Amino acid sequence: MTDAARDRLINPLAALDHPATLVLLALAFAPLVIGPVFLKLARKRITTETRHDARRRARGWLWVVPAMAAPVLLGAAWVIVGVAALSALCFRDFTRVTGLFREKLICYAVLLGMAVIQFAALDNFPGLFAAAFPLTIACVAGFAAAQDRPKGYLQRVALGAVAFALFGSCLGHLSYLANDPNYRPKLALVLVAVGFWDVARYVVGKTVRGRQLAPNTTPDRTVAGSVAGAVVVLALVYGVGPLVFAGTPLENPLPLLALGALLAVAAQLGDLMLASIKRDTGVDTLDNVIPGHGGVLDRFDSMILVAPVAYHGISFFGGLNLEAGRVLTG
């Protein structure tokens, strides 16, 4: 392991060396200020239930923000550990709501694939990262067939494949992003963008209301809220992006706007994705782990689709500079 890789993985002393990291860290706490202001200004336009819900969500932010910020600041290895834990917890919520938890062999195959994804990110091993997806799907399909239970085979395999695609492969891109020497501001930008999208969507949706975005899927999502979320993400990426991506092609306005648009669309689709799963299974909330947010999957639904879009978007526009060489097995 090179000294540069070791510092990136486990050295927190350089956490605030990049000026954008401190800016984004301060912005991450903005919802704690926005919440009380929102309640004060909109007290005549929102219901008592909404006021209580907004207070619960604000309390949830008090520990969600430190829980996300700590791994980013401590080192890339902690990011990978944190994403691995997030993937496992989201997978747990998914298995409970879909009944996949009854299929132990498929669950073990998915968890093994998720472990391989995280190891590939830790090792900076792109070949293994790419191979983990088809090999895990092959294991899921093969193990399910070997049980000699043809009834319900397609459903079991489909649930396992979807679970790994979302919580293993998609979320794994957050871990692989940490192989960039300047991963901290880039990862922080993605996390803050999703958080800001959610806050703007919620605040505008509850106050302006108006036309529903997808009434058959989730009646409390509005077009106004979705547009507000997109505008806020575009403003954030456009405003902070030149500092985050200084010295790369992505510091220019047009690529930044394109990246911001991609993140906003992915965040909205991730939110609708989980709403569709819950509506299909007849579940209102997956858990009550995070006050005002529900379960872990409830809180991080948008991040699932944002993660691969952010990684490949940043890479496509020239803002990603991954270290060369495998860290552990090279």
N, C-alpha and C positions, 0 to 999 in steps of 0.2 A: 504494500500500500504506500503510495507516495505521500509526502508531507501535505501537498495540496488537498488530496482526497481525505486525509485524516482530519485536516482543519475543517473542511466542508462538512464532514460527517458528525464530528463530535466536539468541535471547538466553538463555544458560545461567545468568545471574546470579541469576535468580529461581527456580532449580531447587528450592531447599529452603524457599521462603517459606511454602508450605502445610505445617502441622505433620504432616499425615497422610503426606506423601511420605517423610519421614525414618523414620517408624514402619514403613512398608511396606518401605522399603529395608533396614532392619535385619531385618525378618521374612524377607526374601528369602534371607538367608544362614542361616536356621534349619536347613534340611536338612543343612548341613555339620556342625551339632552333633547333629542327630537321628541321622545315619548311624552315628557311632561308638557312641552310646548304644544304638542298635538292635542293633548287632553284639555288644555286650557282654551285654546282657540276654537276647538270644535265641540265644546261641551254641549252646545245647543243642537248640533247636527248628528250626534251619535247617541246610541242607547246606553242605558246603565250597564247592560251586559258587555257592550263593546268597551266601555271604560275599564271594567274589571279585567277583560281579556287583554287590553293594552298594558295594564299594570303588570299582569302575569308575564307577558312577553318581555317587558322591560327587565323584570327580575331574572328571567331566563338569560338575557344578554349578559348579566353580571358574571355568569360563569362560563357561558358559551365563548365569549371573546377571549378571556384568558386561556381557556382550554385549547383554542385554535392558535393563539399567538405563541404560547410557550414552546411547542415543538418547532415552530418556524425559527424562533430566536435561538433555541438551544443547539440546533444542528440538524443536518439532513437525516442522520440516522433516527433522530426522534420524530421527524416528519414521517418517515417510513413506518415506524412503530405506531404512530398515531393514525395513519391512514389504514394500516392493517387492522387496528382495533375498530375503526369506523366501519370498515368493510364487513368485519365479522358481526358487528352489532346490527348493521342494516340487513345483513343476510338473515340474522336471527329473526328480526321483525318480519321479513318477507316470508320465511318458512312458517311462522306462526299464523299469518293471515291467509296463506294459500294452502296450508296443510302439508307442505313439503317436508316438514320436520318428521313425518312418519316414515319417509324414505331415507333411512339412515345411510345406506350405501351411496346414494346420490349426493347426500349432504357431505359425506366424507370426501367424495371426489371433488366437489366444488371447493371445500375448504382447503384441500391439498393444492388445487389449482391457484387459489388465492395466495397461499403461502409461496408458491413458485413465482408468481407475479411480483410479490414484495421482495423476494430474494433477488430476482433479476434486477429490480430497481436499485437495491442496495449494492449489488455487484456491478452496476452499470453494464449490463449484459443484454444488448438489444436483441440478439438472436433468440435468447431464452424468453425474453419478454414477448416477442412475436409468436414463438412456438407454443407458449403456455395456453393460448386461446384454443387452437384446433385440437391440441392434445387433451385438454380438459374436457372439451365437448365429446371427443372420442371416448374418453373414459366414462363419462356420464351415459352416453348412448350404449356403450358396450356392457357396463356393469348392470344397467337396467335390463338389457336383453338377457344377460346371464341368469337372471332371477327366475326365468321361465314363467313370467306373469304377463302374457300379452294384453290382457284387459287393462286399459288405462295406460299402456306403454307410452303413447305419444304425449299424453298430458304430463306424465312424470318427467320424461326427457326434456320436453319443452320448458317446464318450470325450472329444471336444473340448468338448462342452457341459458335461459333468460337471467336467472340469478347470477351465474358466473359472469355473463356479459356485462351486467350492470354493476355488480358489487366487487367483482374481481378485476375485469379488464378496464372498465370505464374509470372507476375510482383509482385504479393502479396508476393511471397517468399523472395523478397528483404526486405520487411517490417518484415517478421517473423524472418529473420536472425538477426534482431536487438534485439532479446530477449536473445542473447548470451552476457554475461557480457563483453567480449572482442570483441564485434561486430565491433568496429571501424576499426582495421587493416584488419579483414576478409572481411568486406564489401568494404573497400578501395582497397584491392587486386583484388576483382572481377571487380570493376569499372575501375581501371587502366589497368587491363588485356584486357578488351574489348576495351578501348581507344587505347592501344598499338597495338592490333590486327588491328584495323581500319587504324591506321597510317601506319603500315608496309605493309598492303595490298594495300593501296593507293600508297605509294612511290614506292614500287617495281613493282606494276602493271603498273604504268605510265612510269617508266624508262626502265624496262626489257621487258615489254609487253610479247610477246610470245603467247602460245596457250591459247585460251579462255576457261574459266572454264565451263560456261553454256551459249553458244552463243544464244540459243533460248530464254533465260530468261533475261540475262543482258550481252550484248556484251563487256562491259568495265571491267568485272571481269576476271582475268587471273589465270592460275594454279600457275604461279610464285608468284603472289601476295598472293594467299591463303596459299601457302607453307611458304612464308616469315612471314605471320601473325601467323601461327601455331608455327614456330620456336621462334618468339619473345615471344609469350605467354608462351611457355615451359620454355624459359630462365628466364623470369620474375618470374614465380611461383616456379621454382627450386631454383632461387637465393634468393628471399625474403621469400619464404614459411617457411624455418626453423625458421626465426625470428617471423613470424606471428603465426605459430602453435607450438611454443616452448612448450614442456611439454605434447604434445598430440601425438598419433600415426602418425598423418599426417606430422610430422616434418621429417619423413624419406624419402629418395630419391624416391623410387619406387611409393609410394602413391602420392607424389607431382607431379611426371611426369604423372601419370594417371589422376590426377585432371587437370593438365595443358592441356593435350590432350582433355579431355572432354570439357573444356571451349573453346578451339580453334575450335573444331568441332561445338559446339553449336553456337558460334559467326558466323561462316560461314553459317550455315543453317538458322540462323535468318536473315542474309543479303539476302540470296536467297529467303527466304519466302516472304519478303516485295517486292523484285523485281518481284516475281511471281504474287503477288497481283496487282502491278502496271501494269505489262504487260497484265494481264488478263482484267483489267478494262480500259486499254488504257490511263493511267495517267503517266506522266513523273516524276513530283515531287508533293508532297502533299501540300506543303506550302513554304513560304520563310521566316519563323520566324528566323531561325538560319543562318547567313551568311555562304555560302559555303556548308551548310549541308541540307538545305531545311526545311521541317517541323519537328515537334517534333518526329513523328513516323519515319521519314527518319533517324534521328540521333540516335534513341535508338532502332532500329529494332533488332540489334544483342542481346541487353540486354534482350529482351523478352524471348528468349529461353535459354539464359545463366542463368537467375535468378533461375529457378527451378533446372537446372543441377548443378549449384554451390551449392545451398542449400543442395540438396540430396547427391551430391558428397562429400561435406565437412562432412556431417553427416555420410555417409557410411564409410568413412576412419577414423572416430573418431576425427575429428577436431572441432566438434560442441558441445557446452556445454550449453544448454538452461536452463534458470532459471526455478525452479519448482514453481507451484502455479499460479493461475490467479491473475492479478494485480488489476483489477477493480471490478470484480464480485465474487472473491473467498472469 
